[in-house]
Amino acid sequence: VQLQASGGGLVQPGGFLRLSCAASGSIFRGAVMGWYRQDPGKQRELVASISSGGMAVYENSVKGRFTISRDNAKNTVYLQMNSLKHEDTAVYYCKPIPYYGSWGQGTQVTVSS
């Protein structure tokens, strides 16, 4: 499979989730990997990215709450999400940056009390 995100679910505000994304080695190796999210009616946005060497960049609204990491041996990228808020509700996707293939199936995160 090219890209497969998992780990989403329903969580209360203030809770946490850890997302995983397994990628094919051919597109993962050496690539910057990004986590995106999209809520219905909104544009897809990049929330975090990580270089092959581990340098991470975050969108302002998730700084201090989300942590992106990767396991290059497993071709997997993770997103640890803490202190979740209602506005974090979205479908989360991962993909290399840049990448012009299919986005793959995302994973739904719902933050609700």
The first five atom37 places (N, CA, C, CB, O) and aatype in JSON, in Angstrom:
{
  "aatype": [19, 5, 10, 5, 0, 15, 7, 7, 7, 10, 19, 5, 14, 7, 7, 13, 10, 1, 10, 15, 4, 0, 0, 15, 7, 15, 9, 13, 1, 7, 0, 19, 12, 7, 17, 18, 1, 5, 3, 14, 7, 11, 5, 1, 6, 10, 19, 0, 15, 9, 15, 15, 7, 7, 12, 0, 19, 18, 6, 2, 15, 19, 11, 7, 1, 13, 16, 9, 15, 1, 3, 2, 0, 11, 2, 16, 19, 18, 10, 5, 12, 2, 15, 10, 11, 8, 6, 3, 16, 0, 19, 18, 18, 4, 11, 14, 9, 14, 18, 18, 7, 15, 17, 7, 5, 7, 16, 5, 19, 16, 19, 15, 15],
  "atom_mask": [
    [1, 1, 1, 1, 1],
    [1, 1, 1, 1, 1],
    [1, 1, 1, 1, 1],
    [1, 1, 1, 1, 1],
    [1, 1, 1, 1, 1],
    [1, 1, 1, 1, 1],
    [1, 1, 1, 0, 1],
    [1, 1, 1, 0, 1],
    [1, 1, 1, 0, 1],
    [1, 1, 1, 1, 1],
    [1, 1, 1, 1, 1],
    [1, 1, 1, 1, 1],
    [1, 1, 1, 1, 1],
    [1, 1, 1, 0, 1],
    [1, 1, 1, 0, 1],
    [1, 1, 1, 1, 1],
    [1, 1, 1, 1, 1],
    [1, 1, 1, 1, 1],
    [1, 1, 1, 1, 1],
    [1, 1, 1, 1, 1],
    [1, 1, 1, 1, 1],
    [1, 1, 1, 1, 1],
    [1, 1, 1, 1, 1],
    [1, 1, 1, 1, 1],
    [1, 1, 1, 0, 1],
    [1, 1, 1, 1, 1],
    [1, 1, 1, 1, 1],
    [1, 1, 1, 1, 1],
    [1, 1, 1, 1, 1],
    [1, 1, 1, 0, 1],
    [1, 1, 1, 1, 1],
    [1, 1, 1, 1, 1],
    [1, 1, 1, 1, 1],
    [1, 1, 1, 0, 1],
    [1, 1, 1, 1, 1],
    [1, 1, 1, 1, 1],
    [1, 1, 1, 1, 1],
    [1, 1, 1, 1, 1],
    [1, 1, 1, 1, 1],
    [1, 1, 1, 1, 1],
    [1, 1, 1, 0, 1],
    [1, 1, 1, 1, 1],
    [1, 1, 1, 1, 1],
    [1, 1, 1, 1, 1],
    [1, 1, 1, 1, 1],
    [1, 1, 1, 1, 1],
    [1, 1, 1, 1, 1],
    [1, 1, 1, 1, 1],
    [1, 1, 1, 1, 1],
    [1, 1, 1, 1, 1],
    [1, 1, 1, 1, 1],
    [1, 1, 1, 1, 1],
    [1, 1, 1, 0, 1],
    [1, 1, 1, 0, 1],
    [1, 1, 1, 1, 1],
    [1, 1, 1, 1, 1],
    [1, 1, 1, 1, 1],
    [1, 1, 1, 1, 1],
    [1, 1, 1, 1, 1],
    [1, 1, 1, 1, 1],
    [1, 1, 1, 1, 1],
    [1, 1, 1, 1, 1],
    [1, 1, 1, 1, 1],
    [1, 1, 1, 0, 1],
    [1, 1, 1, 1, 1],
    [1, 1, 1, 1, 1],
    [1, 1, 1, 1, 1],
    [1, 1, 1, 1, 1],
    [1, 1, 1, 1, 1],
    [1, 1, 1, 1, 1],
    [1, 1, 1, 1, 1],
    [1, 1, 1, 1, 1],
    [1, 1, 1, 1, 1],
    [1, 1, 1, 1, 1],
    [1, 1, 1, 1, 1],
    [1, 1, 1, 1, 1],
    [1, 1, 1, 1, 1],
    [1, 1, 1, 1, 1],
    [1, 1, 1, 1, 1],
    [1, 1, 1, 1, 1],
    [1, 1, 1, 1, 1],
    [1, 1, 1, 1, 1],
    [1, 1, 1, 1, 1],
    [1, 1, 1, 1, 1],
    [1, 1, 1, 1, 1],
    [1, 1, 1, 1, 1],
    [1, 1, 1, 1, 1],
    [1, 1, 1, 1, 1],
    [1, 1, 1, 1, 1],
    [1, 1, 1, 1, 1],
    [1, 1, 1, 1, 1],
    [1, 1, 1, 1, 1],
    [1, 1, 1, 1, 1],
    [1, 1, 1, 1, 1],
    [1, 1, 1, 1, 1],
    [1, 1, 1, 1, 1],
    [1, 1, 1, 1, 1],
    [1, 1, 1, 1, 1],
    [1, 1, 1, 1, 1],
    [1, 1, 1, 1, 1],
    [1, 1, 1, 0, 1],
    [1, 1, 1, 1, 1],
    [1, 1, 1, 1, 1],
    [1, 1, 1, 0, 1],
    [1, 1, 1, 1, 1],
    [1, 1, 1, 0, 1],
    [1, 1, 1, 1, 1],
    [1, 1, 1, 1, 1],
    [1, 1, 1, 1, 1],
    [1, 1, 1, 1, 1],
    [1, 1, 1, 1, 1],
    [1, 1, 1, 1, 1],
    [1, 1, 1, 1, 1]
  ],
  "atom_positions": [
    [[0.86, -1.19, 0.0], [0.0, 0.0, 0.0], [0.89, 1.23, 0.0], [-0.97, 0.01, 1.23], [1.95, 1.23, 0.62]],
    [[0.46, 2.27, -0.68], [1.27, 3.48, -0.76], [1.26, 4.24, 0.56], [0.77, 4.37, -1.88], [2.31, 4.52, 1.14]],
    [[0.03, 4.57, 1.05], [-0.1, 5.34, 2.28], [-1.32, 4.84, 3.04], [-0.21, 6.87, 1.99], [-2.41, 4.75, 2.47]],
    [[-1.16, 4.52, 4.31], [-2.28, 4.04, 5.12], [-2.2, 4.62, 6.51], [-2.3, 2.51, 5.18], [-1.33, 4.27, 7.3]],
    [[-3.13, 5.53, 6.79], [-3.19, 6.17, 8.1], [-4.13, 5.39, 9.01], [-3.65, 7.63, 7.96], [-5.12, 4.81, 8.55]],
    [[-3.82, 5.38, 10.31], [-4.65, 4.69, 11.28], [-4.5, 5.34, 12.65], [-4.29, 3.19, 11.35], [-3.63, 6.18, 12.85]],
    [[-5.35, 4.95, 13.58], [-5.23, 5.42, 14.95], [-6.24, 6.45, 15.38], [0.0, 0.0, 0.0], [-6.26, 6.87, 16.54]],
    [[-7.09, 6.88, 14.46], [-8.09, 7.86, 14.81], [-9.18, 7.29, 15.69], [0.0, 0.0, 0.0], [-9.2, 6.09, 15.97]],
    [[-10.08, 8.16, 16.13], [-11.18, 7.71, 16.96], [-11.9, 8.87, 17.59], [0.0, 0.0, 0.0], [-11.69, 10.03, 17.22]],
    [[-12.76, 8.55, 18.53], [-13.52, 9.54, 19.27], [-12.84, 9.77, 20.62], [-15.0, 9.09, 19.46], [-12.56, 8.82, 21.35]],
    [[-12.59, 11.02, 20.94], [-11.9, 11.34, 22.18], [-12.51, 12.61, 22.77], [-10.38, 11.52, 21.95], [-12.99, 13.48, 22.04]],
    [[-12.49, 12.71, 24.08], [-13.02, 13.91, 24.73], [-12.02, 15.04, 24.65], [-13.38, 13.62, 26.19], [-10.82, 14.8, 24.52]],
    [[-12.49, 16.27, 24.73], [-11.56, 17.41, 24.78], [-10.56, 17.22, 25.91], [-12.32, 18.74, 24.97], [-10.9, 16.79, 27.01]],
    [[-9.3, 17.55, 25.62], [-8.23, 17.34, 26.58], [-7.58, 15.98, 26.48], [0.0, 0.0, 0.0], [-6.54, 15.74, 27.1]],
    [[-8.16, 15.1, 25.72], [-7.64, 13.76, 25.56], [-6.49, 13.69, 24.56], [0.0, 0.0, 0.0], [-5.98, 14.71, 24.1]],
    [[-6.09, 12.44, 24.23], [-4.96, 12.27, 23.33], [-5.2, 11.08, 22.4], [-3.66, 12.08, 24.12], [-5.98, 10.17, 22.7]],
    [[-4.52, 11.13, 21.29], [-4.5, 10.04, 20.32], [-3.12, 9.98, 19.68], [-5.61, 10.22, 19.24], [-2.4, 10.98, 19.65]],
    [[-2.77, 8.82, 19.19], [-1.54, 8.66, 18.43], [-1.88, 8.08, 17.07], [-0.51, 7.76, 19.2], [-2.38, 6.96, 16.96]],
    [[-1.6, 8.84, 16.04], [-1.85, 8.39, 14.68], [-0.59, 7.76, 14.11], [-2.33, 9.56, 13.8], [0.53, 8.15, 14.44]],
    [[-0.79, 6.79, 13.24], [0.32, 6.15, 12.53], [0.03, 6.19, 11.05], [0.53, 4.7, 13.02], [-1.13, 6.17, 10.63]],
    [[1.07, 6.23, 10.26], [0.91, 6.16, 8.82], [2.03, 5.31, 8.23], [0.91, 7.59, 8.19], [3.21, 5.66, 8.3]],
    [[1.64, 4.19, 7.67], [2.59, 3.31, 7.02], [2.67, 3.67, 5.54], [2.2, 1.82, 7.21], [1.65, 3.84, 4.88]],
    [[3.88, 3.77, 5.05], [4.08, 4.15, 3.65], [4.94, 3.13, 2.95], [4.71, 5.55, 3.55], [5.74, 2.43, 3.57]],
    [[4.78, 3.04, 1.66], [5.66, 2.2, 0.87], [7.07, 2.78, 0.92], [5.16, 2.08, -0.6], [7.25, 4.0, 0.9]],
    [[8.04, 1.9, 0.99], [9.41, 2.36, 1.11], [9.86, 3.25, -0.02], [0.0, 0.0, 0.0], [10.66, 4.17, 0.17]],
    [[9.34, 2.99, -1.2], [9.76, 3.75, -2.38], [9.4, 5.22, -2.29], [9.14, 3.15, -3.62], [10.06, 6.06, -2.9]],
    [[8.36, 5.55, -1.53], [7.97, 6.96, -1.41], [8.37, 7.55, -0.06], [6.47, 7.12, -1.61], [8.34, 8.77, 0.11]],
    [[8.75, 6.69, 0.89], [9.07, 7.17, 2.25], [10.54, 7.54, 2.39], [8.7, 6.12, 3.28], [10.89, 8.56, 2.98]],
    [[11.39, 6.7, 1.84], [12.83, 6.88, 2.03], [13.29, 8.24, 1.57], [13.59, 5.8, 1.28], [13.1, 8.63, 0.42]],
    [[13.91, 8.96, 2.49], [14.49, 10.26, 2.17], [13.5, 11.4, 2.01], [0.0, 0.0, 0.0], [13.9, 12.54, 1.76]],
    [[12.21, 11.11, 2.15], [11.2, 12.14, 1.9], [10.84, 12.9, 3.16], [9.95, 11.51, 1.31], [10.87, 12.37, 4.27]],
    [[10.5, 14.16, 2.96], [9.81, 14.91, 4.02], [8.39, 14.33, 4.08], [9.81, 16.48, 3.73], [7.72, 14.2, 3.06]],
    [[7.94, 14.0, 5.29], [6.59, 13.45, 5.46], [5.72, 14.47, 6.19], [6.62, 12.1, 6.25], [6.17, 15.13, 7.13]],
    [[4.49, 14.59, 5.74], [3.58, 15.56, 6.35], [2.29, 14.91, 6.81], [0.0, 0.0, 0.0], [1.81, 13.95, 6.22]],
    [[1.74, 15.46, 7.89], [0.38, 15.13, 8.32], [-0.52, 16.3, 7.95], [0.32, 14.82, 9.86], [-0.23, 17.45, 8.26]],
    [[-1.62, 15.97, 7.3], [-2.61, 16.95, 6.9], [-3.94, 16.61, 7.57], [-2.76, 16.99, 5.35], [-4.14, 15.49, 8.04]],
    [[-4.83, 17.58, 7.6], [-6.18, 17.3, 8.07], [-7.18, 18.1, 7.26], [-6.31, 17.61, 9.58], [-6.88, 19.17, 6.72]],
    [[-8.39, 17.55, 7.19], [-9.46, 18.22, 6.46], [-10.78, 17.97, 7.14], [-9.5, 17.76, 5.0], [-11.19, 16.83, 7.37]],
    [[-11.45, 19.06, 7.45], [-12.79, 19.01, 8.01], [-13.74, 19.32, 6.85], [-12.98, 20.03, 9.21], [-13.4, 20.13, 5.99]],
    [[-14.91, 18.7, 6.8], [-15.84, 19.0, 5.71], [-16.11, 20.5, 5.59], [-17.16, 18.25, 5.93], [-16.37, 21.17, 6.59]],
    [[-16.06, 21.0, 4.38], [-16.31, 22.41, 4.14], [-15.1, 23.29, 4.32], [0.0, 0.0, 0.0], [-15.16, 24.5, 4.1]],
    [[-13.97, 22.69, 4.71], [-12.75, 23.47, 4.9], [-11.65, 22.94, 3.98], [-12.3, 23.42, 6.37], [-11.71, 21.81, 3.48]],
    [[-10.68, 23.77, 3.78], [-9.54, 23.34, 2.97], [-8.65, 22.4, 3.76], [-8.73, 24.55, 2.5], [-8.56, 22.48, 4.98]],
    [[-8.0, 21.49, 3.04], [-7.05, 20.61, 3.67], [-5.85, 21.44, 4.12], [-6.61, 19.46, 2.71], [-5.37, 22.29, 3.37]],
    [[-5.37, 21.2, 5.33], [-4.24, 21.98, 5.84], [-3.14, 21.06, 6.35], [-4.7, 22.92, 6.96], [-3.38, 19.96, 6.84]],
    [[-1.91, 21.55, 6.21], [-0.75, 20.84, 6.7], [-0.58, 21.18, 8.18], [0.53, 21.21, 5.89], [-0.48, 22.35, 8.52]],
    [[-0.54, 20.18, 9.05], [-0.42, 20.45, 10.48], [0.99, 20.21, 11.0], [-1.39, 19.61, 11.26], [1.41, 20.83, 11.97]],
    [[1.72, 19.3, 10.36], [3.08, 19.02, 10.82], [3.85, 18.31, 9.71], [3.07, 18.17, 12.11], [3.27, 17.59, 8.9]],
    [[5.15, 18.53, 9.7], [5.99, 17.84, 8.74], [7.3, 17.48, 9.41], [6.23, 18.7, 7.47], [7.7, 18.09, 10.4]],
    [[7.97, 16.47, 8.85], [9.24, 16.03, 9.42], [10.16, 15.59, 8.3], [9.03, 14.88, 10.45], [9.75, 14.86, 7.4]],
    [[11.4, 16.03, 8.36], [12.38, 15.65, 7.35], [12.89, 14.24, 7.63], [13.54, 16.66, 7.33], [12.61, 13.66, 8.68]],
    [[13.64, 13.7, 6.69], [14.18, 12.36, 6.88], [15.14, 12.33, 8.06], [14.89, 11.88, 5.61], [15.35, 11.27, 8.67]],
    [[15.72, 13.47, 8.39], [16.65, 13.55, 9.51], [15.99, 13.89, 10.83], [0.0, 0.0, 0.0], [16.66, 13.97, 11.86]],
    [[14.66, 14.11, 10.8], [13.94, 14.33, 12.05], [13.61, 15.77, 12.39], [0.0, 0.0, 0.0], [13.12, 16.04, 13.49]],
    [[13.87, 16.69, 11.49], [13.53, 18.09, 11.78], [12.04, 18.28, 11.55], [14.37, 19.07, 10.89], [11.52, 17.97, 10.48]],
    [[11.36, 18.8, 12.58], [9.9, 18.93, 12.54], [9.47, 20.38, 12.47], [9.28, 18.27, 13.77], [10.12, 21.27, 13.02]],
    [[8.37, 20.6, 11.77], [7.75, 21.92, 11.67], [6.26, 21.74, 11.94], [8.0, 22.58, 10.25], [5.65, 20.77, 11.5]],
    [[5.67, 22.71, 12.69], [4.28, 22.59, 13.08], [3.48, 23.82, 12.68], [4.17, 22.36, 14.58], [4.01, 24.94, 12.66]],
    [[2.23, 23.61, 12.38], [1.29, 24.7, 12.2], [1.02, 25.31, 13.56], [-0.04, 24.2, 11.52], [1.03, 24.62, 14.58]],
    [[0.79, 26.61, 13.59], [0.74, 27.34, 14.86], [-0.29, 26.78, 15.84], [0.44, 28.79, 14.59], [-0.04, 26.75, 17.05]],
    [[-1.44, 26.36, 15.34], [-2.51, 25.95, 16.25], [-2.22, 24.63, 16.97], [-3.8, 25.83, 15.49], [-2.89, 24.3, 17.94]],
    [[-1.22, 23.87, 16.51], [-0.92, 22.58, 17.14], [0.42, 22.59, 17.88], [-0.92, 21.48, 16.1], [0.77, 21.61, 18.53]],
    [[1.15, 23.67, 17.77], [2.45, 23.75, 18.45], [2.29, 23.54, 19.95], [3.13, 25.1, 18.19], [1.41, 24.12, 20.58]],
    [[3.15, 22.7, 20.5], [3.1, 22.41, 21.92], [2.1, 21.33, 22.29], [0.0, 0.0, 0.0], [2.11, 20.84, 23.42]],
    [[1.25, 20.93, 21.35], [0.26, 19.87, 21.62], [0.52, 18.62, 20.79], [-1.16, 20.39, 21.35], [0.31, 17.5, 21.26]],
    [[0.96, 18.79, 19.57], [1.2, 17.66, 18.66], [2.7, 17.44, 18.5], [0.54, 17.92, 17.28], [3.49, 18.38, 18.53]],
    [[3.08, 16.18, 18.33], [4.47, 15.83, 18.07], [4.52, 14.84, 16.91], [5.14, 15.23, 19.34], [3.89, 13.78, 16.95]],
    [[5.26, 15.2, 15.88], [5.44, 14.32, 14.75], [6.77, 13.58, 14.91], [5.39, 15.11, 13.4], [7.75, 14.15, 15.37]],
    [[6.77, 12.32, 14.53], [8.01, 11.53, 14.58], [7.96, 10.49, 13.47], [8.18, 10.84, 15.98], [6.92, 10.29, 12.84]],
    [[9.08, 9.86, 13.23], [9.13, 8.85, 12.18], [10.08, 7.73, 12.56], [9.55, 9.48, 10.86], [11.04, 7.93, 13.31]],
    [[9.79, 6.56, 12.04], [10.66, 5.39, 12.19], [11.07, 5.0, 10.78], [9.93, 4.2, 12.96], [10.3, 4.37, 10.05]],
    [[12.27, 5.36, 10.4], [12.71, 5.12, 9.03], [12.86, 3.63, 8.72], [14.03, 5.83, 8.78], [12.74, 3.22, 7.56]],
    [[13.11, 2.84, 9.73], [13.24, 1.4, 9.51], [11.89, 0.75, 9.2], [13.86, 0.74, 10.75], [11.82, -0.27, 8.52]],
    [[10.83, 1.36, 9.7], [9.48, 0.83, 9.5], [8.69, 1.59, 8.45], [8.73, 0.84, 10.8], [7.53, 1.27, 8.19]],
    [[9.31, 2.59, 7.83], [8.6, 3.42, 6.84], [7.28, 3.95, 7.41], [8.33, 2.61, 5.56], [6.25, 3.92, 6.75]],
    [[7.36, 4.43, 8.63], [6.14, 4.87, 9.33], [6.36, 6.24, 9.95], [5.74, 3.86, 10.41], [7.43, 6.53, 10.49]],
    [[5.34, 7.07, 9.86], [5.37, 8.37, 10.5], [4.21, 8.41, 11.51], [5.26, 9.53, 9.45], [3.15, 7.84, 11.27]],
    [[4.44, 9.09, 12.62], [3.48, 9.15, 13.71], [3.08, 10.58, 14.01], [4.06, 8.49, 14.96], [3.81, 11.53, 13.69]],
    [[1.92, 10.73, 14.61], [1.5, 12.04, 15.11], [0.87, 11.83, 16.47], [0.49, 12.73, 14.12], [-0.24, 11.31, 16.6]],
    [[1.61, 12.24, 17.5], [1.1, 12.2, 18.87], [0.31, 13.49, 19.09], [2.26, 12.04, 19.92], [0.86, 14.58, 18.96]],
    [[-0.95, 13.35, 19.43], [-1.82, 14.51, 19.6], [-2.31, 14.55, 21.04], [-3.01, 14.47, 18.62], [-3.05, 13.68, 21.48]],
    [[-1.89, 15.57, 21.77], [-2.28, 15.75, 23.16], [-3.16, 16.99, 23.31], [-1.04, 15.86, 24.07], [-3.23, 17.82, 22.4]],
    [[-3.82, 17.1, 24.43], [-4.67, 18.26, 24.72], [-5.59, 18.57, 23.55], [-3.82, 19.48, 25.06], [-5.67, 19.72, 23.11]],
    [[-6.27, 17.57, 23.07], [-7.1, 17.73, 21.88], [-8.27, 18.67, 22.12], [-7.61, 16.38, 21.41], [-8.84, 18.73, 23.21]],
    [[-8.61, 19.41, 21.07], [-9.69, 20.4, 21.12], [-10.75, 20.04, 20.08], [-9.13, 21.84, 20.88], [-10.49, 19.27, 19.15]],
    [[-11.93, 20.61, 20.25], [-13.01, 20.37, 19.29], [-12.55, 20.68, 17.86], [-14.25, 21.24, 19.64], [-12.88, 19.97, 16.92]],
    [[-11.78, 21.76, 17.73], [-11.37, 22.18, 16.4], [-10.32, 21.29, 15.75], [-10.84, 23.57, 16.46], [-9.95, 21.5, 14.6]],
    [[-9.84, 20.28, 16.48], [-8.94, 19.3, 15.88], [-9.7, 18.21, 15.15], [-8.05, 18.68, 16.96], [-9.1, 17.37, 14.48]],
    [[-11.02, 18.22, 15.26], [-11.83, 17.22, 14.58], [-11.65, 17.34, 13.08], [-13.31, 17.38, 14.95], [-11.84, 18.41, 12.51]],
    [[-11.3, 16.24, 12.44], [-11.04, 16.23, 10.99], [-10.64, 14.82, 10.58], [-9.92, 17.27, 10.6], [-10.43, 13.95, 11.42]],
    [[-10.54, 14.63, 9.28], [-9.89, 13.43, 8.75], [-8.42, 13.76, 8.56], [-10.56, 12.94, 7.4], [-8.07, 14.76, 7.95]],
    [[-7.57, 12.91, 9.09], [-6.12, 13.15, 9.04], [-5.49, 12.22, 8.0], [-5.48, 12.92, 10.44], [-5.8, 11.03, 7.92]],
    [[-4.6, 12.8, 7.21], [-3.91, 12.08, 6.15], [-2.4, 12.31, 6.3], [-4.41, 12.54, 4.75], [-1.97, 13.3, 6.89]],
    [[-1.63, 11.4, 5.76], [-0.2, 11.64, 5.67], [0.21, 11.49, 4.22], [0.61, 10.67, 6.58], [-0.43, 10.78, 3.44]],
    [[1.29, 12.16, 3.86], [1.84, 11.98, 2.54], [3.22, 12.61, 2.49], [0.91, 12.58, 1.46], [3.53, 13.48, 3.3]],
    [[4.03, 12.18, 1.55], [5.33, 12.85, 1.37], [5.1, 14.26, 0.8], [6.26, 12.02, 0.43], [4.06, 14.55, 0.23]],
    [[6.09, 15.1, 0.98], [6.05, 16.45, 0.43], [7.28, 16.67, -0.43], [5.97, 17.51, 1.56], [8.39, 16.64, 0.11]],
    [[7.15, 16.88, -1.73], [5.91, 16.84, -2.52], [5.53, 15.43, -2.91], [6.05, 17.7, -3.77], [6.34, 14.5, -2.83]],
    [[4.3, 15.28, -3.32], [3.81, 13.97, -3.75], [2.58, 14.18, -4.59], [3.5, 13.05, -2.54], [1.69, 14.93, -4.2]],
    [[2.51, 13.52, -5.73], [1.41, 13.76, -6.66], [0.56, 12.5, -6.86], [1.95, 14.23, -7.99], [-0.27, 12.45, -7.77]],
    [[0.76, 11.5, -6.01], [-0.04, 10.29, -6.08], [-1.3, 10.4, -5.25], [0.0, 0.0, 0.0], [-1.67, 11.49, -4.8]],
    [[-1.96, 9.27, -5.05], [-3.19, 9.24, -4.27], [-2.92, 9.58, -2.81], [-3.85, 7.87, -4.39], [-1.89, 9.2, -2.25]],
    [[-3.87, 10.29, -2.2], [-3.74, 10.65, -0.8], [-3.91, 9.45, 0.12], [-4.75, 11.73, -0.44], [-3.47, 9.48, 1.27]],
    [[-4.51, 8.43, -0.35], [-4.75, 7.28, 0.52], [-5.93, 7.54, 1.45], [0.0, 0.0, 0.0], [-6.5, 8.63, 1.48]],
    [[-6.26, 6.52, 2.21], [-7.39, 6.63, 3.13], [-6.93, 7.27, 4.42], [-8.01, 5.25, 3.4], [-6.0, 6.79, 5.06]],
    [[-7.58, 8.34, 4.8], [-7.23, 9.0, 6.03], [-7.85, 8.31, 7.23], [0.0, 0.0, 0.0], [-8.48, 7.25, 7.11]],
    [[-7.67, 8.91, 8.39], [-8.25, 8.39, 9.61], [-9.02, 9.5, 10.32], [-7.15, 7.79, 10.54], [-8.52, 10.61, 10.49]],
    [[-10.23, 9.18, 10.74], [-11.11, 10.19, 11.33], [-10.77, 10.42, 12.8], [-12.58, 9.77, 11.2], [-10.65, 9.47, 13.58]],
    [[-10.6, 11.67, 13.15], [-10.42, 12.08, 14.55], [-11.61, 12.96, 14.92], [-9.06, 12.84, 14.76], [-11.87, 13.97, 14.28]],
    [[-12.32, 12.56, 15.96], [-13.46, 13.33, 16.43], [-13.25, 13.67, 17.9], [-14.78, 12.55, 16.24], [-13.11, 12.79, 18.74]],
    [[-13.22, 14.97, 18.18], [-13.06, 15.44, 19.55], [-14.39, 15.99, 20.01], [-11.93, 16.52, 19.67], [-14.87, 17.01, 19.52]],
    [[-14.99, 15.29, 20.96], [-16.33, 15.67, 21.39], [-16.58, 15.16, 22.81], [-17.4, 15.11, 20.43], [-16.11, 14.1, 23.21]],
    [[-17.34, 15.96, 23.55], [-17.72, 15.54, 24.89], [-19.08, 14.84, 24.86], [-17.75, 16.74, 25.85], [-19.57, 14.4, 25.9]]
  ]
}
